[in-house]
Amino acid sequence: MKRDILGVIGLFCLLLTNVAFAGAGQNTALHDLKAEYERPVSIPAPDTNPLTDAKVRLGEILFSDPRLSIDQTMSCASCHDPDFGWEDGQQMGLGHDGSRLKRHTPTLLNLAWAPLLGWDGRFESFEDQAKSPIMSGAEMGMTSQLAAHRVHAIEGYRAMFDEAFPGEEISLDTIAKALASYQRTLVSPEAPFDRWIQGDETAISNSAKNGFLLFNGKAQCAVCHTSWRFTDDGFHDIGLPHASDLGRGGIVPGVTTIQNAFKTPTLRDIAKRGPFMHDGSLKTLEDVIHHYQNGFTKRESVSWSIKGFELSGGEQKDLVAFLKTLTSETQTALPTLPF
């Protein structure tokens, strides 16, 4: 979602007139700006796989089951750990045999609203995406037949599939539908930022509030990190120095502006998710700010929005303080597997 021009103008009016964020004197412009960050009331799902409680429960258990990998040592949760913001804390992902993958593990947060999935947008649905790591020789190393056979052999799963998919066989398709249903429910929990948006002026610090202004103004972060999910779902070359991985350009060749371009990730739970970028090359949020400030590689495909900026040391601290308000404090317990 593109940012509301009136909202941005209103933000600068607030700065010029020194209207405080605290207190009861919120004006229409501030109200409109905050409204851009309000959460939706429901989770979208396709007509071909509507959300049900039975599918979500089944998908949650399958997500944590290592029997879906060839050597029964790796589950989806091995790489997408809630304690790491649904990533894994590694620079690059790991396959079932311990080998390094070619990209950093992306978060699964808030992807129910995303039109394309994956760093390069190769997946048009969660159902397609859910099959990929299971079938990939570099990741979980299974075949569709073996995955279905293993799940069918477990009595507890047979009963759960009968409830979730009455009249359908256990197959890679129904496994993927269950996994997709669960992953659609991985919505970032309420964070301090959300409480501030809802009117609690004590929820975040004054430093973080100043960081919010920098995020929307001088640092230009909000050009791409938009809406309550803090992503435009677009693909941008942000000038990382290693350009051998073409990203979206490898899926749609011949378009200069998407060479070396990767999907804008959400910033939700960002404090849990380092290292950062598709190649895991930036270890800290301070490193990320330095990259955008003056450390990016200049080339023809670099996004028009990457222009560089100057922040003082104090402003950089304020921006980091704001980014940390996007992280929730909740924990997720892993389910018990059936046998």
N, C-alpha and C positions, 0 to 999 in steps of 0.2 A: 504494500500500500504506500503510495507516494504521500509525502508529508503535506499537510494542509498549509497553503501559502499564508493564509490569514493567521494561522497559529504561529508560524515563524515570525511574521511581522509583529504579532502581539507579544512574542517573547522579547524582541528587541525594544518594544515600547516599555516593557516592564523594566528593562535595564536602564533605559533613559530616564524614566520617571522614578526610579529607586523604589518601586513598589515591592514590599517584602513578601516572601513566600509564606512566612508564618503569619498567624492571626486570621481574623475573619474577613479581611478586606480583599478577598480574591475577586478579580474582575473577570469579565467574560472571556478575554483572551487567554488568561491562565487556565480557566475552566476548559476551554476548547483544546488547549495544548495537552492538558492532562487526559482529556477524553480519548486522545489518540492511543493511550496506553491501557485503556480498559480492556479487561479480558472478555472473550466471548462466553456465552452461557451454555453452549453445547459443543460437542465434538463431531465434526463431519465424518461420514463414511459413505462408500459407494452403495448404490442399490444392489449390486451384485454380492455384497458382503456386509449387510447391515450389522451394527454393533448389537451384541446380546451379552448378558452376564455370563452365560455358559461358554461362549467363545472366548471372552476375555480371561476367564479363570483357566481354561484349557491353555490358551496362548501363554499365560504367565508361567505355567508349569513347564511347558515345552521350551520356553525361552531359557530356563535354567537347567535343562536336562542335557548332560554331556553325551548321552547315548545317541544323540543326533549327529555326532562326529564319528569318523571312521574308526578311530582308536578309542573312542568313548572317554576322551579326556577333556574335550572342549565343548562348551555350550555357547549360546548367544551371549549370555551374561559374563562369559570369560573376557570378552572384549568390551562389552557395554555394561559397565559396573555402575550402579547408582551412586556409590561412594565417590566416583570420579566424574560425576555429571553425565553418566551413561557413556563415558569413554573408558580408557584403560590406564591413563597416566603414562603411557609409553610414547616415545617419539614416533615410532611406526608400529602398526598392528602386528600381531603374531599369528602365524598359522598353526595348525594342529601339531606339526612336527617341530615347532619352535623356530621356524624360519621367519625372517622379517618380511612383512608385506611392503608394498610400494608407497602406501600412504598412511597418514595418521588416522586412527579410528575416529569417525565423526560421532557426535552426540545424536541420540534419538529423540531428544526433547522437542515437543511441539511440531512434529512433522506431519500430523494429521492435516494441517492446513497447507502443506507444501505441494505445489503442482508437480515438481520433479524431485527425485531423491538421489543421493549420492553426491560426492564431491564434484563429479562431472555431469550430473543430471541424467544419467543413463536409464534410470528406472522411472516409469510413469505411474507406478502404483506401489503401495506397501506390499501387496501380494507378490509382485514380481521381485521386489527387493528381498523379501524374506527367503525366497528360494536360492538366491545367488550364493550366500556364504555356505549354505548346506551343500550345494553342488560343486562349489569351487575346490579344485584340487589343492590350491594354495591355502585354503582356509579350513573347512570342516571335512572335505574330501569324500562326501557320500555320493550315492546314486539315488535317483528317485525311488527305485524299487527297494533298495536296502533301507532307506529311511522309513518307507511305509511298512515294510516287514518288521522292523525293530519295534516300531510303535504299536503295531497290531498285536505283537507277541506279549504285550504288557496288559494284563487284565484290567487294571485300573484305568488305563487309557481307553480301552474299548468302551467302557461305560460312559466316559466323559465325551467321547466322540459321538456316541449315540444321542446324547443330550444336546450337544452343540450343533451337530449336523445330521439330524434324523433322516434316515433313508439314503445317506451318502456313504461311500466307502472311505476307509482311511487311506489317504493318498498324499502325495507331496502337495497337491492342490489344497486339500483340506487342512493339512499341517500349516501351509503358508497362510491360509485364511485365518486360522486361529492366532498365529504369530502376529499377523497384520492387525488383527483386532486388538490384541494386547498392546502393541506398540503405539497404536493410535491414542491409547489412554495415558501415554507417558507425557503428561502435561506438567510443565514446571510448577512446583508448589509456590504458594504465596511467599514473597520475599519482602524485606524491609521497604524496597522501592514501591511495591504494590500498596503497602499500608500508607505510605506517604501520598501516593496518588489518590487514595481513598479519603485523605484528609487528616491523617495523623502526622502533625508537623514534627513530632519527636521521634519518628521512625528512622530518620536518617540524619546525619550530622550536617552542620552548615558547610563543611568542606565538601561533602557529597552533593549538596544542593548546588554549590558553585560548579562542581564537576558536571552536573546535569546541564548547566548553562553552556559550559565548554563543549560538551558532547553535542549539543544542538547548534552550537555556533562556531566558535573559533577553530575547534578541532575537526569539524565537518564529519564526525562519526555518523550522525543521523542521516546523512545522504544515502547510505546503504543499509545501516542498521535501524530499520524503521519498525513502527507499530509495537504492540505489546510483546511480540516475539523477537524484536530487535533484529530483523532481517528483511531484505527486500526480495528474497528468493531468487535473486539474480546471480549472474556469473561475471566475475571481474578478475582481470589481471592486476594484482596489487603490487607487482614489482619485486617479488621474491627473486633472489639471484639465480637460483637453479631452474632453468627453463626447459629441461629435457622432457618433463611431463607437461603435455599440452593441455591437460584438463578438458574443458568443454570443447576446445579446439580439436581434440582427438575424436570427438563424437560428431561434431559438425565442422568439417575441415573447410578451409578456404575463406573464412571470415576473419579478418585481421583482429577485430575487437574482442574476439573470444579465444584467441590463441593464448595459452598459459592462464586461462581464466578458470576460476573455481567458485563454487557456490558460496554466497555470503552465509556464514554460520550464525545461528542465534547466539546472543550474548547471555542468555539465561544460564544460571549456575556457573558462570564463567570462572569464578574463583576456584572451582573444583577441577577445572578441565585442562590445566596446562600439561605438557607444552602445547603451543598453539600453531595454527595454520595447517594446511593440508599435508605439509611435510614435517610438521612438528619441530620446525627449526627455531622458533622463538620460545624461550623457556618461561618468561615472566610477562606480566601485563606491562611492566616498564619497558621490556624489550619491544613489545608490540607498539607502544606509543612512539618509541624512538624510530622504529621502522617507518611508520606513517609520517613522522615529523620530518625526517630528512635522510632516512636510510634505505629508501627503495631504489631499485634498479630502474633506470629510465630506458624505455624502448617503445616502439610504435604501438604495441598492443596494450600498454598500461592504461587502465581505466581513466577516463576524463576526470573522475572524482578524486583521483590521487594527485594532489597538488602540493603537498607539504604545508607545514605551518610551524609556528614558533610558540612554544609554551615555556614559561619559567619553571623552575624546579617546584615551586609551590603549586602552580597550576597542574603540573603532571601528577602531583600527589592528590590533588582534588579530583582529577579525572579518574584515577585508580580508585579513590574512595567511592565515587559514584558507581563505577563498574561493580565493585564488591557488593553494593546494595541489591544487585540483581540475583544474588545467590541465596537460596533458601537454606534453612537449617534442619530440614526434615531428613529422616533416614528410611530406607526401604528394606524390609525383611524379605529374604528369599523363601520361596514356598517349599513344601515337602513333596518329594517326587513319588509317583505311584510305582508299584511293583506288581 
